[in-house]
Amino acid sequence: MHILKVLILGPPSFISTLNELKTFLKFNPISDNLNKNHDIILFHEEALKMSKQKELIEKSNSIKILATKSKQENNNFDANLELPSTLKEINELVENISAKKKFSKNSSINIKNYLLNKNEKKLSKSKEFIILTEKEIQLLELFLNNKKPISKDNILSSVWNYSSDADTHTVETHIYRLRKKIAEKFMDENFIQNNKDGYYL
């Protein structure tokens, strides 16, 4: 199992405290700023007053957790750790935020200029979105995973597993409805295309 590497930033007292607690932490704290190989940055609010550390935080694409004495949420970062905290709170926050990010990464798929969120069953572009059915999501994933057009029969076997109540008319109806939804909301008539070989994105 991958042990999370957490880069600790802030005043020396904050860094040394977490390093001393290393054996009780469920992650590996790193205090070497030059170490680019980390999953999360856990930083004390004081780090934002130190230009080098602040720059490192701003440039990083890692998950960012702000350790702060303020009770107010700071929404510029992925999570807030209210100080003082218990070991249990630190461990839980690091594990939860990592799992949440991993989950959302696996559930969000880019399709053309759109974002498909499988958990929320949403297809969105800018601030507009439509809600999709389970079958519509399966159709989009099938098109996305195939570079060539897919025949109605192949769609039927992949998405409907040839259930007795399904025929190629079912495929046409679903694609028609999906195209209509996309055209009405996004004014996009060319999202799902087709030729003699079948349907494709």
C-alpha positions as CSV (number, residue, x, y, z in Angstrom):
1,M,0.0,0.0,0.0
2,H,1.2,3.5,-0.9
3,I,2.2,5.5,2.2
4,L,1.3,9.1,1.6
5,K,4.2,11.5,1.5
6,V,3.3,14.8,3.2
7,L,5.6,17.8,2.8
8,I,5.5,19.9,6.0
9,L,6.0,23.6,5.7
10,G,6.0,26.4,8.3
11,P,8.1,27.6,11.3
12,P,10.8,25.2,12.6
13,S,8.8,24.4,15.7
14,F,5.8,23.2,13.6
15,I,8.1,21.0,11.4
16,S,10.1,19.5,14.3
17,T,6.9,18.7,16.3
18,L,5.5,16.7,13.4
19,N,8.8,15.0,12.8
20,E,9.0,14.0,16.5
21,L,5.5,12.4,16.1
22,K,6.5,10.5,13.0
23,T,6.1,7.0,14.5
24,F,2.4,7.8,15.4
25,L,1.5,9.3,12.0
26,K,-0.1,7.2,9.3
27,F,1.8,9.1,6.6
28,N,5.4,10.0,6.0
29,P,6.2,13.6,6.9
30,I,8.9,15.2,4.7
31,S,10.5,18.5,5.7
32,D,12.9,18.8,2.8
33,N,11.5,21.6,0.6
34,L,13.5,20.4,-2.4
35,N,11.8,17.1,-2.3
36,K,9.4,17.3,-5.3
37,N,8.0,13.8,-4.6
38,H,5.0,14.3,-2.3
39,D,1.3,13.7,-2.3
40,I,0.2,16.5,0.1
41,I,1.5,19.7,1.5
42,L,0.6,20.3,5.1
43,F,1.6,23.9,6.0
44,H,1.3,26.2,9.0
45,E,-0.4,29.5,8.3
46,E,3.0,31.1,9.0
47,A,4.4,29.5,5.8
48,L,2.3,32.0,3.8
49,K,4.4,34.8,5.3
50,M,7.7,33.1,4.1
51,S,8.2,34.0,0.4
52,K,9.9,30.8,-0.6
53,Q,7.4,28.5,1.1
54,K,4.5,30.6,-0.1
55,E,5.8,30.3,-3.7
56,L,6.2,26.5,-3.3
57,I,2.6,26.2,-2.0
58,E,1.2,28.3,-4.8
59,K,3.0,26.5,-7.6
60,S,2.3,23.0,-6.4
61,N,-0.5,20.8,-7.8
62,S,-0.5,18.6,-4.7
63,I,-3.4,18.5,-2.2
64,K,-3.0,21.5,0.2
65,I,-3.9,21.4,3.9
66,L,-3.7,24.7,5.9
67,A,-2.9,24.3,9.6
68,T,-4.4,27.4,11.3
69,K,-5.5,28.8,14.6
70,S,-8.4,30.6,12.9
71,K,-11.8,28.9,13.2
72,Q,-12.8,30.4,9.9
73,E,-12.6,28.1,6.8
74,N,-10.1,29.1,4.2
75,N,-11.6,27.9,0.9
76,N,-8.4,28.6,-1.1
77,F,-7.0,25.2,-0.1
78,D,-8.3,21.6,-0.1
79,A,-8.7,21.4,3.7
80,N,-8.2,23.2,7.0
81,L,-6.6,21.7,10.1
82,E,-7.6,23.7,13.2
83,L,-4.8,24.1,15.7
84,P,-4.2,22.8,18.2
85,S,-5.1,19.3,16.9
86,T,-4.9,15.7,18.1
87,L,-2.9,13.0,16.3
88,K,-6.1,11.3,15.5
89,E,-7.5,14.5,13.8
90,I,-4.3,15.0,11.8
91,N,-4.2,11.3,10.6
92,E,-7.9,11.3,9.7
93,L,-7.8,14.6,7.8
94,V,-4.8,13.5,5.7
95,E,-6.3,10.1,4.9
96,N,-9.8,11.5,4.2
97,I,-8.7,14.3,1.9
98,S,-6.4,11.9,0.0
99,A,-9.2,9.4,-0.5
100,K,-11.7,12.1,-1.5
101,K,-9.3,13.5,-4.1
102,K,-8.6,10.0,-5.5
103,F,-12.3,9.2,-5.7
104,S,-13.2,12.5,-7.5
105,K,-10.2,12.0,-9.9
106,N,-11.5,8.5,-10.9
107,S,-15.1,9.8,-11.2
108,S,-14.4,12.9,-13.4
109,I,-13.7,12.3,-17.1
110,N,-12.9,14.9,-19.8
111,I,-14.9,14.4,-23.0
112,K,-14.2,16.9,-25.8
113,N,-14.8,20.3,-24.0
114,Y,-17.0,18.7,-21.4
115,L,-16.6,17.2,-18.0
116,L,-18.4,14.0,-17.1
117,N,-18.9,13.6,-13.3
118,K,-20.0,10.0,-12.9
119,N,-20.9,10.3,-9.2
120,E,-23.3,13.2,-9.8
121,K,-24.3,11.9,-13.2
122,K,-23.6,15.3,-14.7
123,L,-22.2,16.4,-18.0
124,S,-21.0,20.0,-17.7
125,K,-19.4,22.7,-19.7
126,S,-18.6,26.1,-18.1
127,K,-21.3,26.5,-15.6
128,E,-24.0,24.7,-17.5
129,F,-24.8,21.0,-17.0
130,I,-27.3,18.3,-17.8
131,I,-28.2,15.2,-15.7
132,L,-27.6,11.9,-17.4
133,T,-29.1,8.4,-16.9
134,E,-26.9,5.4,-16.1
135,K,-27.3,4.2,-19.7
136,E,-26.3,7.5,-21.1
137,I,-23.1,7.5,-19.0
138,Q,-22.3,3.9,-20.2
139,L,-22.9,5.1,-23.8
140,L,-20.5,8.0,-23.4
141,E,-17.8,5.8,-21.8
142,L,-18.1,3.3,-24.6
143,F,-17.7,5.9,-27.2
144,L,-14.8,7.4,-25.3
145,N,-13.0,4.1,-25.0
146,N,-13.3,3.3,-28.7
147,K,-11.5,5.4,-31.3
148,K,-13.6,3.9,-34.2
149,P,-17.3,4.2,-34.8
150,I,-19.3,1.5,-33.0
151,S,-22.2,-0.4,-34.6
152,K,-25.6,-0.5,-33.0
153,D,-25.2,-4.3,-32.4
154,N,-21.9,-3.7,-30.5
155,I,-23.5,-0.9,-28.5
156,L,-26.4,-3.2,-27.7
157,S,-24.2,-6.0,-26.5
158,S,-21.8,-3.7,-24.5
159,V,-24.4,-1.5,-22.8
160,W,-27.6,-3.7,-22.7
161,N,-25.9,-7.1,-22.7
162,Y,-28.6,-8.2,-25.2
163,S,-31.4,-8.1,-22.7
164,S,-34.6,-9.5,-24.2
165,D,-36.4,-6.2,-24.3
166,A,-33.6,-4.5,-26.2
167,D,-33.1,-4.1,-29.9
168,T,-31.3,-1.7,-32.1
169,H,-34.3,0.6,-31.8
170,T,-33.4,1.0,-28.1
171,V,-29.9,2.2,-29.1
172,E,-31.3,4.7,-31.6
173,T,-33.9,6.0,-29.0
174,H,-31.2,6.5,-26.3
175,I,-28.8,8.2,-28.6
176,Y,-31.6,10.4,-30.0
177,R,-32.5,11.5,-26.4
178,L,-28.9,12.1,-25.4
179,R,-28.2,14.2,-28.6
180,K,-31.4,16.2,-27.9
181,K,-30.4,16.9,-24.3
182,I,-26.9,18.1,-25.4
183,A,-28.2,20.2,-28.3
184,E,-30.8,21.9,-26.1
185,K,-28.5,22.8,-23.3
186,F,-25.2,23.4,-25.0
187,M,-26.3,24.1,-28.6
188,D,-24.0,21.4,-29.8
189,E,-25.4,19.3,-32.7
190,N,-22.1,17.4,-33.3
191,F,-21.4,15.8,-30.0
192,I,-22.3,12.3,-31.0
193,Q,-21.7,11.6,-34.7
194,N,-22.5,8.7,-36.9
195,N,-21.6,7.2,-40.3
196,K,-22.2,3.9,-42.1
197,D,-20.0,2.1,-39.5
198,G,-21.8,3.3,-36.4
199,Y,-21.7,6.0,-33.8
200,Y,-18.7,7.9,-32.4
201,L,-17.7,11.1,-30.5
